[in-house]
Structure formats: C-alpha cells, structure tokens
C-alpha cells in the first residue's frame, strides 16, 4: 500500500474494525449537511418510534429458562439461579423489562449490546449490568484471544475525579449481543449505515420548522422605485413586524411605492409532505418495521394489518430473539448446563389471532387429541382444572373417548367374533342348536313313526 492509497480511499462508509461500535462519521456530516449520530438520530420521530417498538417488544415477551426432561420434553427450570435473573431481576437496580429494553435499544442504535456478568467464586452468574456500547472496545492480544476494554468516567465512578480509567474484561465476563457485522464479532451501527437517509429526514424536519417560523410564507424581496439609504434598517423593521408564525396574516403597509415580491417555491411544489412521508417509510425500512406501526396507515386496512403484524413477529422480531437466545445460551451456562438447559422467548401471545380464530383452533386440537383442557386454559391464562375432574385428559372424536381407549372397540369386536358372541352378548350358534322344531315337522315325524 503506497502513501496515495491512504488519501484516496473511500470515505463515504463508516469504518468497521474491532474497536467496538465507535464508528467514525467521517467529517461528521452527511450529503444533506446534517450531522448524524446515534443520539441525534433519536430526535427523529420515526427513529424513536422504531427503536421503541422493537425494544418494548423484546422486553415485554416472557423469557423463560427450560430444562430438557428424560422423555424428550421440556419443563421450566424455576429452581435454577438464572431463572430469577432473566425472568425477574437481572441486578438489584433494574427489572428484567428495563434491562432488556436498554440492551435492545443499544443493539438497534450501535449494533452491539454489552452487559457485565458478575459471578461468584463458584462461577455462577449473580447479576447482569448494562454497559454503554460507545465506551467499549473489542481487541485481540498477541495470542489472538479476544478481550474487552471498557472506559469508565466520573459518572460511573465518582472516585475517578473526572479522569477516565479503563477496565479489561475477558469474554466470559461480558454478555455481548451482536447485530449484523462484517466479521461476526462486532456489529455495525444501523444509524451509521443509513446516515444519509436519516440526515435527509432531519433536514426536511428542520426545513418545515423554519418554514412555519417564518410565518408559513417563503422569503421575498422588497422593491423600491428609488434608492434606499439604509436597506438593513428596512429589512430589520419588516422582519420585526411580519416575520414569525405569531405575526402571520398581519396586514402589511408599504410606503413610497414599495412592493413585496415573494420568491422561491411553495412546499407543495417542492413536494415537501411527500418527501417527509417517504423518509418515514425509509427509516421504517431500515429497522424492518411495518409502516402502520409507526403511524402510516395509508396502505393499511383492517384485512391486512393482522397479516403485517404476523410478518413483523416472523421476519423482524424473531431474528433478534434468536440473537438474544444464542448469546445468553453461549455465555451464561456452563458446559454441563448447556446439555440440558436452554433459554427461550415465548412469542405465542403475539401470534394469537382473534377470539373466534383461537376458539376454532383450540376445538381442532381438542377434538384430535393433541390438546387437553388445561393446555388450552394455560394458553388463555386461565386456572387449571384439577386432574381428577379430567383437566389433563386427551380426547378424540367418537363419543370423546380417551386416547388410551381408542382401540378398545376394535379389540372387543375381534374377541366377540372369535367366541361367536354378538353385540348383545348372545351366542347365535347356541341359539341355532337350541332352535325348536316346527309343528309341521314334528307331526310328520310322528306319523312316520306310527306307520
């Protein structure tokens, strides 16, 4: 690589390296002239809405820890120490909802989410604390092993006296959830990758704000037939009386033949509203959020919103959940626990249809023997029916017979055919042997004997 390649390399992409999520916004701007960072992007309503929707969706889902049973099934491992941390309280300062919401917002803005794993002397996880992605650096040592460097400030540790210090953490001490990235170790920021689209939306919003700040009228020119001695004074006096939304629609008084000539184009001619609407869809496209979830109902109807919501769970939410599950599975369990335990988000509540559709589905499962009454009641968040009242029975169609007795009728029929007993418990052969002789036959038989 020669010296010129350093000066003429591409500068329109955020740099991606092992230095955490500290992507460089080269020269701090975009093609729209607006500087975009992860924090400034959150001031955009579309970005804030998308981040909030995904963060709250992940935080609100039930998160359970399961244990595989000997029969091949699964059961909740409520007695495992991790169950309480993940389901209720990851640390003494946060609830599980707040913890997951915070990490998911980091993941959406910076492309990485970090949490420090606190362990006891036996290596058991005792707490999980979020770490800021913009202070984290990921690197390798001379042996090629990963390590994490976290920069602490006086806000984190008041004893630092406004000095920064660095803490080196091993991969076993950091819960690292990565987004899409170049090397699979560090994700890149969606905000950095789409900074031009977000910058354009910010420019449109600023234009609209200034438009109404100027009285919802474009700029113009004051024409005077003669020579104006002090143009600045005339301009300032005009702006003081007529500029601003509070002074809109006021009657202007022009003297000495002065005329006002507006210039520029109207927002309608510049398709201002259409541009803002397109940028909203553009940002929703970045996060793969359906437009109706961020307030754009133009192409949504009663018939397709339900389908769009199901696609949101399948194609948007589910990939993020898999990243969470596999990262926690890899870093929070010991090698022995990984064989029998796993972590799973429950998305059944989001996939449920309307009441009629659910009841029809339950009826099909109930009548075909793969759902019991208690299975259905648990899905509907209802109390269980005691086992002695039949709450755990699996039934099938045909007088709602128990699944264990499904072949009883066939067995009884075969047995009766072998013994010659009919459905009423009688033996036709014995009846045939005991069949009385008709009177005519008996009479003729007697006559023959007399002759």
KATAKA-V296190 format. One record per pair of residues at least 12 apart in sequence whose C-alpha atoms are under 8 Angstrom apart, sorted by the first residue. I is the first residue (numbers start at 1). J is the second residue. Records with the same first field share a line. If there is no record, write none. Layout:
BEGIN
I=J ; J
END
This chain:
BEGIN
11=26
12=26
13=26 ; 193
14=26 ; 192 ; 193
16=182 ; 188
17=186
18=137 ; 138 ; 139 ; 185 ; 186
19=136 ; 137 ; 138 ; 139
20=133 ; 134 ; 135 ; 136 ; 137 ; 138 ; 186
21=110 ; 111 ; 112 ; 133 ; 134 ; 136 ; 137 ; 186 ; 187 ; 188 ; 189
22=134 ; 135 ; 137
23=188 ; 189 ; 192
25=37 ; 192
30=195 ; 196 ; 199
31=196 ; 199
32=196 ; 199 ; 200 ; 203
33=199 ; 203
34=199 ; 200 ; 202 ; 203
35=199
36=191 ; 192 ; 195 ; 198 ; 199
37=191 ; 192 ; 195
38=109 ; 110 ; 191 ; 192
41=191 ; 198
44=201 ; 202
46=280 ; 283 ; 284 ; 294
47=283 ; 284
49=294
50=284 ; 287 ; 289 ; 294
51=105 ; 108 ; 109
52=105
53=293
54=104 ; 317
55=100 ; 101 ; 102 ; 104 ; 105
56=101
57=317
58=100 ; 101 ; 104 ; 317 ; 321
59=96 ; 97 ; 98 ; 99 ; 100 ; 101
60=97
61=345 ; 346 ; 347
62=87 ; 345 ; 346 ; 347
63=86 ; 87 ; 343 ; 344 ; 345 ; 346
64=76 ; 83 ; 86 ; 87 ; 343 ; 344 ; 345 ; 346
65=77 ; 78 ; 82 ; 83 ; 341 ; 342 ; 343 ; 344
66=341 ; 342 ; 343 ; 344
67=340 ; 341 ; 342
68=340 ; 341
81=125
82=125
85=126 ; 127 ; 128
90=127 ; 128 ; 129
91=127 ; 128 ; 129
99=130
102=130
103=115 ; 130
106=132 ; 133
107=177 ; 178 ; 179
108=179 ; 189 ; 190
109=189 ; 190 ; 191
110=133 ; 134 ; 187 ; 188 ; 189 ; 190 ; 191
111=178 ; 179 ; 180 ; 186 ; 187 ; 188 ; 189 ; 190
112=133 ; 176 ; 177 ; 178 ; 179 ; 186 ; 187 ; 188 ; 189
113=131 ; 132 ; 133 ; 175 ; 176 ; 177 ; 178
114=130 ; 131 ; 132 ; 133 ; 174 ; 175 ; 176 ; 177
115=128 ; 129 ; 130 ; 131 ; 174 ; 175 ; 176
116=128 ; 129 ; 130 ; 131 ; 173 ; 174 ; 175
117=129 ; 172 ; 173 ; 174 ; 175
118=173
125=332
135=150 ; 151 ; 152
136=148 ; 149 ; 150 ; 151
137=149 ; 150
138=186
146=170 ; 171
147=168 ; 169 ; 170 ; 171
148=168 ; 169 ; 170 ; 171 ; 174
149=166 ; 167 ; 168 ; 169
150=166 ; 167 ; 168 ; 169
151=164 ; 165 ; 166 ; 167
152=164 ; 165 ; 166 ; 167
153=165
172=331
174=331
175=327 ; 328 ; 331 ; 332
176=327
177=323 ; 324 ; 327
178=323
179=323
190=286
194=286
197=279 ; 282 ; 283
198=279 ; 283
200=279
201=276 ; 279 ; 280
204=272 ; 275 ; 276
205=276
212=244 ; 245
213=243 ; 244 ; 245
214=243 ; 244 ; 245
215=242 ; 243 ; 244 ; 245 ; 246 ; 247 ; 248 ; 249
216=244 ; 245 ; 248
218=262 ; 263 ; 264 ; 265 ; 266
219=262 ; 263 ; 264
220=260 ; 261 ; 262 ; 263 ; 264
221=260 ; 261 ; 262 ; 263
222=258 ; 259 ; 260 ; 261
223=258 ; 259 ; 260 ; 261
224=256 ; 257 ; 258 ; 259
225=256 ; 257 ; 258
288=312 ; 316
289=312 ; 316
290=308 ; 309 ; 312
292=305
310=350 ; 351
313=347 ; 350 ; 351
321=345
325=343 ; 344 ; 345
328=343
329=342 ; 343
362=376
366=394 ; 395 ; 396
367=395 ; 396 ; 397 ; 400
368=395 ; 396 ; 397
369=394 ; 395 ; 396 ; 403
370=394
371=394
372=391 ; 392 ; 393 ; 394 ; 395
373=385 ; 390 ; 391 ; 392 ; 393
374=391 ; 392
375=392
END
